[in-house]
Structure formats: C-alpha cells, structure tokens
Amino acid sequence: MACDAGVSRIITNGKSEPLDVGRRTRVVPPALRRAVIARGGHCVEPGCDCPPEWCDVHHIVHWIDGGETTLDNLELKCLQHHRDEHEGRRRDRSPPRAA
C-alpha cells in the first residue's frame, strides 16, 4: 500500500487553513491567496496598483519548473502583467541602480 502512496506536507495557520502545499498542487488554496493579498495588497509590477480582486496569484519560480506553492514563491499580478510574464515579457527583478 505504501509504495503507491503520495506524501505531501501542508503547513496550516491556527484554523488549519493551508498556507503551504509544496509541490503537490499548483492550485493556490483560498487561505494562501488571502495571505498573499495581506502581504502585497496589489499587483507587484512597478507602477501598477490593480487591486487583488483583479489579480492572479503567480508562482515566481513556475510550478512546472519546480516552484512550490508557498507564500515565499507567490505574488499578485494583474491579468495583463501575468499574461506578459507567461509570454516572455518578464519584468527586471534586479534592484534599481543609484543615480
């Protein structure tokens, strides 16, 4: 029975809502989405202030490339910026240079 089993860790908050589901699924549970919203509040792209209701939760390291469904690997992106990311128009994540 154990040879066909799948093991996954799930980290929860006080109400047993999942906040970290590792690699088991790419789908972001509602409690984890709420945590991403609480941390960021709007689209992460510079100059974009689209509210969370207009945003998707995006894996920074894509799930297909080994990224986990964890708070540290998730961010909010509005529909346009999320589409840009997946079409290869990624934002520059390097810190701004001092003038």
Number of C-alpha atoms within 10 A of each C-alpha: 4 6 5 6 7 7 8 11 11 14 13 14 11 6 7 10 14 19 22 22 21 18 16 15 12 17 13 22 15 12 17 23 21 15 14 24 19 11 12 14 18 21 24 16 17 7 7 12 14 17 15 20 11 14 21 19 21 21 22 15 13 15 18 10 8 10 16 22 26 20 18 11 17 22 22 28 26 23 15 11 20 19 13 14 15 11 9 8 11 12 11 8 7 6 6 7 5 4 3
